[in-house]
Amino acid sequence: MVTICNQLKLPSPKDGKMYKTDVATTKQLLRLIQSVPSPKAEPFKQWLAQMGNERLEEVANPEIAMQRAIDTYRKKGYSEKWITQRMRSIDVKSKPTRAKK
C-alpha cells in the first residue's frame, strides 16, 4: 500500500493535532482493492467489473449513458420536466460551437 499512497498531515478528530495520514486517489484505491486476495473483497471486485463493463457499453452506444442518467434522475425524485431540461442542456453543451466567419 505504501507504494501507491501518499501522506498528508490531517487533523485528528480526537485531539485536533496534525498527523501524517495515508491518502490515495479514487483510482489508486480501486487498484488497491483489486489486488486484495480475500474472498471478502470479491463482491466489490465483481461490482468494479460490472461498472467497467457498463462504461464500455456506454462508449460504444452513448444512448445507454443517456438512459442511465434519466433513470438515475428519476430514482432521485426529479420531475420529468426537470429531467427533460437537464438532458437538453447536456445535449446543447456537448455540441461544438461554430465560429462565425
Biopython code that builds the backbone (N, CA, C, O; Angstrom):
import numpy as np
from Bio.PDB.StructureBuilder import StructureBuilder

atoms = [
    (1, "MET", "N", (0.818, -1.185, 0.000)),
    (1, "MET", "CA", (0.000, 0.000, 0.000)),
    (1, "MET", "C", (0.869, 1.260, 0.000)),
    (1, "MET", "O", (0.496, 2.272, -0.593)),
    (2, "VAL", "N", (1.991, 1.201, 0.643)),
    (2, "VAL", "CA", (2.843, 2.374, 0.763)),
    (2, "VAL", "C", (3.311, 2.855, -0.606)),
    (2, "VAL", "O", (3.546, 4.049, -0.792)),
    (3, "THR", "N", (3.449, 1.948, -1.561)),
    (3, "THR", "CA", (3.983, 2.346, -2.860)),
    (3, "THR", "C", (3.024, 3.211, -3.666)),
    (3, "THR", "O", (3.469, 4.002, -4.498)),
    (4, "ILE", "N", (1.710, 3.082, -3.441)),
    (4, "ILE", "CA", (0.779, 3.885, -4.236)),
    (4, "ILE", "C", (0.097, 4.985, -3.428)),
    (4, "ILE", "O", (-0.644, 5.785, -3.998)),
    (5, "CYS", "N", (0.321, 5.045, -2.138)),
    (5, "CYS", "CA", (-0.332, 6.055, -1.303)),
    (5, "CYS", "C", (0.647, 7.169, -0.951)),
    (5, "CYS", "O", (1.861, 6.969, -0.910)),
    (6, "ASN", "N", (0.097, 8.317, -0.705)),
    (6, "ASN", "CA", (0.872, 9.460, -0.238)),
    (6, "ASN", "C", (0.456, 9.732, 1.201)),
    (6, "ASN", "O", (-0.494, 9.137, 1.709)),
    (7, "GLN", "N", (1.172, 10.629, 1.840)),
    (7, "GLN", "CA", (0.810, 11.011, 3.201)),
    (7, "GLN", "C", (0.578, 12.517, 3.267)),
    (7, "GLN", "O", (1.344, 13.314, 2.727)),
    (8, "LEU", "N", (-0.491, 12.870, 3.939)),
    (8, "LEU", "CA", (-0.795, 14.265, 4.201)),
    (8, "LEU", "C", (-0.983, 14.435, 5.693)),
    (8, "LEU", "O", (-1.416, 13.510, 6.380)),
    (9, "LYS", "N", (-0.660, 15.613, 6.196)),
    (9, "LYS", "CA", (-0.929, 15.894, 7.603)),
    (9, "LYS", "C", (-2.378, 16.346, 7.709)),
    (9, "LYS", "O", (-2.763, 17.376, 7.155)),
    (10, "LEU", "N", (-3.171, 15.567, 8.423)),
    (10, "LEU", "CA", (-4.581, 15.872, 8.616)),
    (10, "LEU", "C", (-4.888, 15.937, 10.096)),
    (10, "LEU", "O", (-4.240, 15.251, 10.886)),
    (11, "PRO", "N", (-5.877, 16.759, 10.500)),
    (11, "PRO", "CA", (-6.205, 16.867, 11.920)),
    (11, "PRO", "C", (-6.916, 15.614, 12.420)),
    (11, "PRO", "O", (-7.771, 15.047, 11.740)),
    (12, "SER", "N", (-6.542, 15.201, 13.619)),
    (12, "SER", "CA", (-7.185, 14.051, 14.255)),
    (12, "SER", "C", (-8.532, 14.480, 14.838)),
    (12, "SER", "O", (-8.627, 15.537, 15.460)),
    (13, "PRO", "N", (-9.575, 13.664, 14.639)),
    (13, "PRO", "CA", (-10.868, 14.018, 15.237)),
    (13, "PRO", "C", (-10.849, 13.917, 16.763)),
    (13, "PRO", "O", (-11.704, 14.491, 17.438)),
    (14, "LYS", "N", (-9.872, 13.186, 17.302)),
    (14, "LYS", "CA", (-9.811, 13.000, 18.750)),
    (14, "LYS", "C", (-9.169, 14.175, 19.471)),
    (14, "LYS", "O", (-9.727, 14.712, 20.428)),
    (15, "ASP", "N", (-7.967, 14.575, 18.991)),
    (15, "ASP", "CA", (-7.259, 15.633, 19.717)),
    (15, "ASP", "C", (-6.977, 16.881, 18.871)),
    (15, "ASP", "O", (-6.428, 17.857, 19.383)),
    (16, "GLY", "N", (-7.338, 16.864, 17.602)),
    (16, "GLY", "CA", (-7.146, 18.023, 16.748)),
    (16, "GLY", "C", (-5.715, 18.232, 16.266)),
    (16, "GLY", "O", (-5.448, 19.149, 15.488)),
    (17, "LYS", "N", (-4.790, 17.379, 16.727)),
    (17, "LYS", "CA", (-3.399, 17.502, 16.293)),
    (17, "LYS", "C", (-3.264, 16.989, 14.865)),
    (17, "LYS", "O", (-4.061, 16.175, 14.397)),
    (18, "MET", "N", (-2.230, 17.489, 14.185)),
    (18, "MET", "CA", (-1.970, 17.079, 12.810)),
    (18, "MET", "C", (-1.090, 15.828, 12.795)),
    (18, "MET", "O", (-0.017, 15.800, 13.397)),
    (19, "TYR", "N", (-1.565, 14.801, 12.099)),
    (19, "TYR", "CA", (-0.819, 13.554, 11.973)),
    (19, "TYR", "C", (-0.703, 13.169, 10.507)),
    (19, "TYR", "O", (-1.606, 13.435, 9.714)),
    (20, "LYS", "N", (0.422, 12.536, 10.150)),
    (20, "LYS", "CA", (0.567, 12.030, 8.797)),
    (20, "LYS", "C", (-0.446, 10.907, 8.598)),
    (20, "LYS", "O", (-0.546, 9.988, 9.410)),
    (21, "THR", "N", (-1.186, 11.000, 7.513)),
    (21, "THR", "CA", (-2.250, 10.050, 7.221)),
    (21, "THR", "C", (-2.092, 9.549, 5.799)),
    (21, "THR", "O", (-1.860, 10.340, 4.884)),
    (22, "ASP", "N", (-2.216, 8.228, 5.600)),
    (22, "ASP", "CA", (-2.153, 7.681, 4.250)),
    (22, "ASP", "C", (-3.369, 8.141, 3.459)),
    (22, "ASP", "O", (-4.502, 8.046, 3.933)),
    (23, "VAL", "N", (-3.130, 8.637, 2.260)),
    (23, "VAL", "CA", (-4.210, 9.079, 1.381)),
    (23, "VAL", "C", (-3.966, 8.512, -0.011)),
    (23, "VAL", "O", (-2.833, 8.202, -0.381)),
    (24, "ALA", "N", (-5.036, 8.384, -0.769)),
    (24, "ALA", "CA", (-4.922, 7.866, -2.135)),
    (24, "ALA", "C", (-6.056, 8.441, -2.976)),
    (24, "ALA", "O", (-7.088, 8.860, -2.453)),
    (25, "THR", "N", (-5.844, 8.452, -4.268)),
    (25, "THR", "CA", (-6.894, 8.882, -5.183)),
    (25, "THR", "C", (-7.904, 7.747, -5.323)),
    (25, "THR", "O", (-7.648, 6.618, -4.902)),
    (26, "THR", "N", (-9.040, 8.054, -5.911)),
    (26, "THR", "CA", (-10.047, 7.026, -6.146)),
    (26, "THR", "C", (-9.468, 5.912, -7.000)),
    (26, "THR", "O", (-9.663, 4.733, -6.705)),
    (27, "LYS", "N", (-8.761, 6.280, -8.052)),
    (27, "LYS", "CA", (-8.155, 5.276, -8.933)),
    (27, "LYS", "C", (-7.189, 4.384, -8.156)),
    (27, "LYS", "O", (-7.191, 3.165, -8.332)),
    (28, "GLN", "N", (-6.372, 4.982, -7.305)),
    (28, "GLN", "CA", (-5.423, 4.200, -6.511)),
    (28, "GLN", "C", (-6.141, 3.245, -5.561)),
    (28, "GLN", "O", (-5.723, 2.099, -5.394)),
    (29, "LEU", "N", (-7.226, 3.720, -4.936)),
    (29, "LEU", "CA", (-7.976, 2.862, -4.019)),
    (29, "LEU", "C", (-8.614, 1.680, -4.749)),
    (29, "LEU", "O", (-8.617, 0.557, -4.243)),
    (30, "LEU", "N", (-9.148, 1.939, -5.928)),
    (30, "LEU", "CA", (-9.759, 0.853, -6.695)),
    (30, "LEU", "C", (-8.718, -0.177, -7.117)),
    (30, "LEU", "O", (-8.989, -1.377, -7.085)),
    (31, "ARG", "N", (-7.535, 0.275, -7.513)),
    (31, "ARG", "CA", (-6.458, -0.653, -7.864)),
    (31, "ARG", "C", (-6.021, -1.459, -6.638)),
    (31, "ARG", "O", (-5.734, -2.651, -6.744)),
    (32, "LEU", "N", (-5.972, -0.812, -5.493)),
    (32, "LEU", "CA", (-5.606, -1.487, -4.261)),
    (32, "LEU", "C", (-6.609, -2.594, -3.926)),
    (32, "LEU", "O", (-6.226, -3.707, -3.567)),
    (33, "ILE", "N", (-7.886, -2.272, -4.049)),
    (33, "ILE", "CA", (-8.934, -3.263, -3.770)),
    (33, "ILE", "C", (-8.832, -4.432, -4.727)),
    (33, "ILE", "O", (-9.034, -5.579, -4.327)),
    (34, "GLN", "N", (-8.519, -4.159, -5.993)),
    (34, "GLN", "CA", (-8.375, -5.234, -6.965)),
    (34, "GLN", "C", (-7.264, -6.200, -6.578)),
    (34, "GLN", "O", (-7.316, -7.377, -6.933)),
    (35, "SER", "N", (-6.263, -5.717, -5.856)),
    (35, "SER", "CA", (-5.124, -6.559, -5.505)),
    (35, "SER", "C", (-5.316, -7.352, -4.210)),
    (35, "SER", "O", (-4.469, -8.174, -3.861)),
    (36, "VAL", "N", (-6.411, -7.117, -3.500)),
    (36, "VAL", "CA", (-6.637, -7.811, -2.229)),
    (36, "VAL", "C", (-7.036, -9.265, -2.504)),
    (36, "VAL", "O", (-8.053, -9.511, -3.151)),
    (37, "PRO", "N", (-6.244, -10.234, -2.017)),
    (37, "PRO", "CA", (-6.544, -11.644, -2.274)),
    (37, "PRO", "C", (-7.458, -12.252, -1.202)),
    (37, "PRO", "O", (-7.115, -13.258, -0.582)),
    (38, "SER", "N", (-8.606, -11.639, -0.996)),
    (38, "SER", "CA", (-9.519, -12.102, 0.040)),
    (38, "SER", "C", (-10.892, -12.364, -0.558)),
    (38, "SER", "O", (-11.353, -11.608, -1.413)),
    (39, "PRO", "N", (-11.555, -13.445, -0.109)),
    (39, "PRO", "CA", (-12.919, -13.690, -0.588)),
    (39, "PRO", "C", (-13.876, -12.550, -0.216)),
    (39, "PRO", "O", (-14.876, -12.337, -0.902)),
    (40, "LYS", "N", (-13.579, -11.823, 0.856)),
    (40, "LYS", "CA", (-14.439, -10.712, 1.264)),
    (40, "LYS", "C", (-14.375, -9.554, 0.272)),
    (40, "LYS", "O", (-15.310, -8.758, 0.193)),
    (41, "ALA", "N", (-13.288, -9.453, -0.481)),
    (41, "ALA", "CA", (-13.147, -8.390, -1.470)),
    (41, "ALA", "C", (-13.829, -8.759, -2.790)),
    (41, "ALA", "O", (-14.032, -7.896, -3.644)),
    (42, "GLU", "N", (-14.175, -10.014, -2.957)),
    (42, "GLU", "CA", (-14.726, -10.489, -4.233)),
    (42, "GLU", "C", (-16.002, -9.767, -4.668)),
    (42, "GLU", "O", (-16.102, -9.406, -5.841)),
    (43, "PRO", "N", (-16.988, -9.536, -3.785)),
    (43, "PRO", "CA", (-18.187, -8.809, -4.239)),
    (43, "PRO", "C", (-17.863, -7.413, -4.785)),
    (43, "PRO", "O", (-18.465, -6.971, -5.763)),
    (44, "PHE", "N", (-16.928, -6.735, -4.160)),
    (44, "PHE", "CA", (-16.553, -5.406, -4.634)),
    (44, "PHE", "C", (-15.833, -5.497, -5.972)),
    (44, "PHE", "O", (-16.042, -4.662, -6.852)),
    (45, "LYS", "N", (-14.984, -6.514, -6.127)),
    (45, "LYS", "CA", (-14.297, -6.715, -7.401)),
    (45, "LYS", "C", (-15.300, -6.994, -8.512)),
    (45, "LYS", "O", (-15.143, -6.502, -9.630)),
    (46, "GLN", "N", (-16.320, -7.774, -8.213)),
    (46, "GLN", "CA", (-17.356, -8.057, -9.207)),
    (46, "GLN", "C", (-18.118, -6.792, -9.566)),
    (46, "GLN", "O", (-18.451, -6.571, -10.730)),
    (47, "TRP", "N", (-18.391, -5.969, -8.576)),
    (47, "TRP", "CA", (-19.064, -4.702, -8.825)),
    (47, "TRP", "C", (-18.200, -3.812, -9.729)),
    (47, "TRP", "O", (-18.707, -3.185, -10.660)),
    (48, "LEU", "N", (-16.894, -3.763, -9.448)),
    (48, "LEU", "CA", (-15.992, -2.972, -10.282)),
    (48, "LEU", "C", (-16.009, -3.457, -11.724)),
    (48, "LEU", "O", (-16.032, -2.653, -12.656)),
    (49, "ALA", "N", (-15.998, -4.771, -11.905)),
    (49, "ALA", "CA", (-16.032, -5.340, -13.253)),
    (49, "ALA", "C", (-17.335, -4.962, -13.956)),
    (49, "ALA", "O", (-17.328, -4.632, -15.142)),
    (50, "GLN", "N", (-18.448, -5.009, -13.229)),
    (50, "GLN", "CA", (-19.746, -4.645, -13.801)),
    (50, "GLN", "C", (-19.767, -3.174, -14.212)),
    (50, "GLN", "O", (-20.250, -2.838, -15.294)),
    (51, "MET", "N", (-19.247, -2.300, -13.355)),
    (51, "MET", "CA", (-19.201, -0.874, -13.679)),
    (51, "MET", "C", (-18.326, -0.628, -14.911)),
    (51, "MET", "O", (-18.684, 0.163, -15.783)),
    (52, "GLY", "N", (-17.194, -1.300, -14.977)),
    (52, "GLY", "CA", (-16.313, -1.167, -16.139)),
    (52, "GLY", "C", (-17.003, -1.615, -17.411)),
    (52, "GLY", "O", (-16.886, -0.966, -18.450)),
    (53, "ASN", "N", (-17.722, -2.720, -17.332)),
    (53, "ASN", "CA", (-18.454, -3.228, -18.485)),
    (53, "ASN", "C", (-19.524, -2.224, -18.934)),
    (53, "ASN", "O", (-19.685, -1.978, -20.129)),
    (54, "GLU", "N", (-20.244, -1.655, -17.986)),
    (54, "GLU", "CA", (-21.273, -0.675, -18.331)),
    (54, "GLU", "C", (-20.672, 0.554, -19.002)),
    (54, "GLU", "O", (-21.252, 1.081, -19.951)),
    (55, "ARG", "N", (-19.531, 1.014, -18.532)),
    (55, "ARG", "CA", (-18.904, 2.189, -19.140)),
    (55, "ARG", "C", (-18.444, 1.883, -20.561)),
    (55, "ARG", "O", (-18.545, 2.737, -21.442)),
    (56, "LEU", "N", (-17.938, 0.670, -20.793)),
    (56, "LEU", "CA", (-17.545, 0.288, -22.147)),
    (56, "LEU", "C", (-18.756, 0.242, -23.075)),
    (56, "LEU", "O", (-18.671, 0.648, -24.235)),
    (57, "GLU", "N", (-19.877, -0.249, -22.567)),
    (57, "GLU", "CA", (-21.108, -0.255, -23.353)),
    (57, "GLU", "C", (-21.534, 1.169, -23.700)),
    (57, "GLU", "O", (-21.996, 1.425, -24.812)),
    (58, "GLU", "N", (-21.380, 2.092, -22.757)),
    (58, "GLU", "CA", (-21.745, 3.491, -22.986)),
    (58, "GLU", "C", (-20.854, 4.136, -24.038)),
    (58, "GLU", "O", (-21.317, 4.978, -24.808)),
    (59, "VAL", "N", (-19.587, 3.753, -24.080)),
    (59, "VAL", "CA", (-18.686, 4.292, -25.096)),
    (59, "VAL", "C", (-19.146, 3.827, -26.476)),
    (59, "VAL", "O", (-19.141, 4.599, -27.435)),
    (60, "ALA", "N", (-19.539, 2.573, -26.564)),
    (60, "ALA", "CA", (-19.995, 2.028, -27.839)),
    (60, "ALA", "C", (-21.361, 2.572, -28.239)),
    (60, "ALA", "O", (-21.655, 2.706, -29.427)),
    (61, "ASN", "N", (-22.198, 2.885, -27.247)),
    (61, "ASN", "CA", (-23.558, 3.338, -27.527)),
    (61, "ASN", "C", (-23.939, 4.431, -26.525)),
    (61, "ASN", "O", (-24.443, 4.115, -25.447)),
    (62, "PRO", "N", (-23.712, 5.702, -26.851)),
    (62, "PRO", "CA", (-23.969, 6.809, -25.917)),
    (62, "PRO", "C", (-25.416, 6.904, -25.439)),
    (62, "PRO", "O", (-25.674, 7.473, -24.378)),
    (63, "GLU", "N", (-26.357, 6.363, -26.195)),
    (63, "GLU", "CA", (-27.754, 6.396, -25.762)),
    (63, "GLU", "C", (-27.947, 5.639, -24.445)),
    (63, "GLU", "O", (-28.823, 5.977, -23.650)),
    (64, "ILE", "N", (-27.129, 4.626, -24.227)),
    (64, "ILE", "CA", (-27.201, 3.871, -22.969)),
    (64, "ILE", "C", (-26.871, 4.794, -21.798)),
    (64, "ILE", "O", (-27.537, 4.753, -20.763)),
    (65, "ALA", "N", (-25.843, 5.625, -21.963)),
    (65, "ALA", "CA", (-25.455, 6.570, -20.904)),
    (65, "ALA", "C", (-26.575, 7.570, -20.635)),
    (65, "ALA", "O", (-26.855, 7.911, -19.486)),
    (66, "MET", "N", (-27.208, 8.034, -21.708)),
    (66, "MET", "CA", (-28.304, 8.991, -21.531)),
    (66, "MET", "C", (-29.465, 8.343, -20.782)),
    (66, "MET", "O", (-30.042, 8.955, -19.883)),
    (67, "GLN", "N", (-29.806, 7.120, -21.142)),
    (67, "GLN", "CA", (-30.906, 6.441, -20.463)),
    (67, "GLN", "C", (-30.567, 6.168, -19.006)),
    (67, "GLN", "O", (-31.431, 6.278, -18.136)),
    (68, "ARG", "N", (-29.311, 5.812, -18.731)),
    (68, "ARG", "CA", (-28.887, 5.566, -17.355)),
    (68, "ARG", "C", (-29.001, 6.849, -16.533)),
    (68, "ARG", "O", (-29.413, 6.813, -15.373)),
    (69, "ALA", "N", (-28.637, 7.981, -17.134)),
    (69, "ALA", "CA", (-28.751, 9.260, -16.436)),
    (69, "ALA", "C", (-30.220, 9.572, -16.134)),
    (69, "ALA", "O", (-30.555, 10.001, -15.030)),
    (70, "ILE", "N", (-31.082, 9.355, -17.111)),
    (70, "ILE", "CA", (-32.518, 9.599, -16.906)),
    (70, "ILE", "C", (-33.053, 8.726, -15.778)),
    (70, "ILE", "O", (-33.781, 9.206, -14.909)),
    (71, "ASP", "N", (-32.698, 7.455, -15.790)),
    (71, "ASP", "CA", (-33.152, 6.536, -14.738)),
    (71, "ASP", "C", (-32.657, 6.970, -13.360)),
    (71, "ASP", "O", (-33.387, 6.891, -12.372)),
    (72, "THR", "N", (-31.411, 7.430, -13.309)),
    (72, "THR", "CA", (-30.847, 7.888, -12.036)),
    (72, "THR", "C", (-31.583, 9.124, -11.533)),
    (72, "THR", "O", (-31.914, 9.207, -10.350)),
    (73, "TYR", "N", (-31.844, 10.081, -12.415)),
    (73, "TYR", "CA", (-32.582, 11.280, -12.021)),
    (73, "TYR", "C", (-33.981, 10.907, -11.508)),
    (73, "TYR", "O", (-34.450, 11.487, -10.529)),
    (74, "ARG", "N", (-34.641, 9.959, -12.153)),
    (74, "ARG", "CA", (-35.967, 9.529, -11.702)),
    (74, "ARG", "C", (-35.890, 8.916, -10.306)),
    (74, "ARG", "O", (-36.729, 9.200, -9.451)),
    (75, "LYS", "N", (-34.887, 8.078, -10.081)),
    (75, "LYS", "CA", (-34.716, 7.445, -8.757)),
    (75, "LYS", "C", (-34.472, 8.490, -7.677)),
    (75, "LYS", "O", (-34.863, 8.310, -6.523)),
    (76, "LYS", "N", (-33.817, 9.587, -8.065)),
    (76, "LYS", "CA", (-33.543, 10.659, -7.103)),
    (76, "LYS", "C", (-34.747, 11.569, -6.893)),
    (76, "LYS", "O", (-34.714, 12.461, -6.045)),
    (77, "GLY", "N", (-35.812, 11.344, -7.664)),
    (77, "GLY", "CA", (-37.038, 12.088, -7.451)),
    (77, "GLY", "C", (-37.207, 13.365, -8.254)),
    (77, "GLY", "O", (-38.097, 14.164, -7.965)),
    (78, "TYR", "N", (-36.362, 13.568, -9.261)),
    (78, "TYR", "CA", (-36.512, 14.756, -10.089)),
    (78, "TYR", "C", (-37.744, 14.626, -10.979)),
    (78, "TYR", "O", (-38.126, 13.524, -11.374)),
    (79, "SER", "N", (-38.361, 15.769, -11.289)),
    (79, "SER", "CA", (-39.555, 15.766, -12.136)),
    (79, "SER", "C", (-39.166, 15.478, -13.585)),
    (79, "SER", "O", (-38.020, 15.674, -13.990)),
    (80, "GLU", "N", (-40.147, 15.010, -14.350)),
    (80, "GLU", "CA", (-39.903, 14.732, -15.770)),
    (80, "GLU", "C", (-39.526, 16.009, -16.509)),
    (80, "GLU", "O", (-38.693, 15.985, -17.415)),
    (81, "LYS", "N", (-40.139, 17.123, -16.120)),
    (81, "LYS", "CA", (-39.805, 18.403, -16.745)),
    (81, "LYS", "C", (-38.339, 18.756, -16.481)),
    (81, "LYS", "O", (-37.623, 19.167, -17.394)),
    (82, "TRP", "N", (-37.899, 18.595, -15.233)),
    (82, "TRP", "CA", (-36.519, 18.906, -14.875)),
    (82, "TRP", "C", (-35.569, 18.000, -15.650)),
    (82, "TRP", "O", (-34.557, 18.461, -16.178)),
    (83, "ILE", "N", (-35.896, 16.711, -15.718)),
    (83, "ILE", "CA", (-35.041, 15.746, -16.421)),
    (83, "ILE", "C", (-34.918, 16.129, -17.895)),
    (83, "ILE", "O", (-33.821, 16.100, -18.453)),
    (84, "THR", "N", (-36.037, 16.487, -18.526)),
    (84, "THR", "CA", (-36.025, 16.875, -19.935)),
    (84, "THR", "C", (-35.142, 18.099, -20.150)),
    (84, "THR", "O", (-34.346, 18.146, -21.088)),
    (85, "GLN", "N", (-35.291, 19.090, -19.272)),
    (85, "GLN", "CA", (-34.469, 20.303, -19.387)),
    (85, "GLN", "C", (-32.995, 19.973, -19.182)),
    (85, "GLN", "O", (-32.135, 20.486, -19.898)),
    (86, "ARG", "N", (-32.707, 19.132, -18.223)),
    (86, "ARG", "CA", (-31.322, 18.744, -17.940)),
    (86, "ARG", "C", (-30.695, 18.033, -19.136)),
    (86, "ARG", "O", (-29.569, 18.338, -19.526)),
    (87, "MET", "N", (-31.424, 17.091, -19.711)),
    (87, "MET", "CA", (-30.893, 16.344, -20.847)),
    (87, "MET", "C", (-30.690, 17.261, -22.052)),
    (87, "MET", "O", (-29.729, 17.093, -22.802)),
    (88, "ARG", "N", (-31.585, 18.226, -22.241)),
    (88, "ARG", "CA", (-31.417, 19.194, -23.330)),
    (88, "ARG", "C", (-30.183, 20.054, -23.103)),
    (88, "ARG", "O", (-29.427, 20.320, -24.037)),
    (89, "SER", "N", (-29.977, 20.488, -21.863)),
    (89, "SER", "CA", (-28.814, 21.336, -21.589)),
    (89, "SER", "C", (-27.515, 20.553, -21.783)),
    (89, "SER", "O", (-26.524, 21.112, -22.252)),
    (90, "ILE", "N", (-27.510, 19.283, -21.434)),
    (90, "ILE", "CA", (-26.320, 18.447, -21.655)),
    (90, "ILE", "C", (-26.068, 18.313, -23.151)),
    (90, "ILE", "O", (-24.927, 18.392, -23.606)),
    (91, "ASP", "N", (-27.145, 18.109, -23.917)),
    (91, "ASP", "CA", (-27.019, 17.965, -25.369)),
    (91, "ASP", "C", (-26.461, 19.236, -25.994)),
    (91, "ASP", "O", (-25.584, 19.173, -26.855)),
    (92, "VAL", "N", (-26.962, 20.383, -25.565)),
    (92, "VAL", "CA", (-26.503, 21.668, -26.107)),
    (92, "VAL", "C", (-25.031, 21.883, -25.768)),
    (92, "VAL", "O", (-24.257, 22.325, -26.617)),
    (93, "LYS", "N", (-24.640, 21.573, -24.531)),
    (93, "LYS", "CA", (-23.249, 21.774, -24.113)),
    (93, "LYS", "C", (-22.297, 20.846, -24.850)),
    (93, "LYS", "O", (-21.132, 21.188, -25.054)),
    (94, "SER", "N", (-22.781, 19.676, -25.250)),
    (94, "SER", "CA", (-21.899, 18.706, -25.892)),
    (94, "SER", "C", (-21.670, 18.989, -27.368)),
    (94, "SER", "O", (-20.738, 18.447, -27.963)),
    (95, "LYS", "N", (-22.507, 19.831, -27.968)),
    (95, "LYS", "CA", (-22.331, 20.181, -29.376)),
    (95, "LYS", "C", (-21.258, 21.251, -29.495)),
    (95, "LYS", "O", (-21.299, 22.252, -28.781)),
    (96, "PRO", "N", (-20.296, 21.049, -30.392)),
    (96, "PRO", "CA", (-19.239, 22.060, -30.542)),
    (96, "PRO", "C", (-19.803, 23.353, -31.117)),
    (96, "PRO", "O", (-20.699, 23.349, -31.961)),
    (97, "THR", "N", (-19.255, 24.446, -30.635)),
    (97, "THR", "CA", (-19.688, 25.744, -31.155)),
    (97, "THR", "C", (-18.942, 26.023, -32.450)),
    (97, "THR", "O", (-17.781, 25.645, -32.611)),
    (98, "ARG", "N", (-19.616, 26.677, -33.352)),
    (98, "ARG", "CA", (-19.007, 27.008, -34.647)),
    (98, "ARG", "C", (-18.663, 28.497, -34.655)),
    (98, "ARG", "O", (-19.473, 29.335, -34.261)),
    (99, "ALA", "N", (-17.483, 28.802, -35.097)),
    (99, "ALA", "CA", (-17.063, 30.202, -35.200)),
    (99, "ALA", "C", (-17.719, 30.804, -36.420)),
    (99, "ALA", "O", (-17.714, 30.206, -37.496)),
    (100, "LYS", "N", (-18.283, 31.989, -36.256)),
    (100, "LYS", "CA", (-18.893, 32.686, -37.380)),
    (100, "LYS", "C", (-17.821, 33.376, -38.197)),
    (100, "LYS", "O", (-16.887, 33.971, -37.659)),
    (101, "LYS", "N", (-17.974, 33.285, -39.497)),
    (101, "LYS", "CA", (-16.979, 33.914, -40.387)),
    (101, "LYS", "C", (-17.594, 35.077, -41.088)),
    (101, "LYS", "O", (-16.928, 35.742, -41.881)),
]
sb = StructureBuilder()
sb.init_structure("model")
sb.init_model(0)
sb.init_chain("A")
sb.init_seg("    ")
for serial, (resi, resn, name, xyz) in enumerate(atoms, 1):
    if name == "N":
        sb.init_residue(resn, " ", resi, " ")
    sb.init_atom(name, np.array(xyz, "f"), 0.0, 1.0, " ", f" {name:<3s}", serial, name[0])
structure = sb.get_structure()
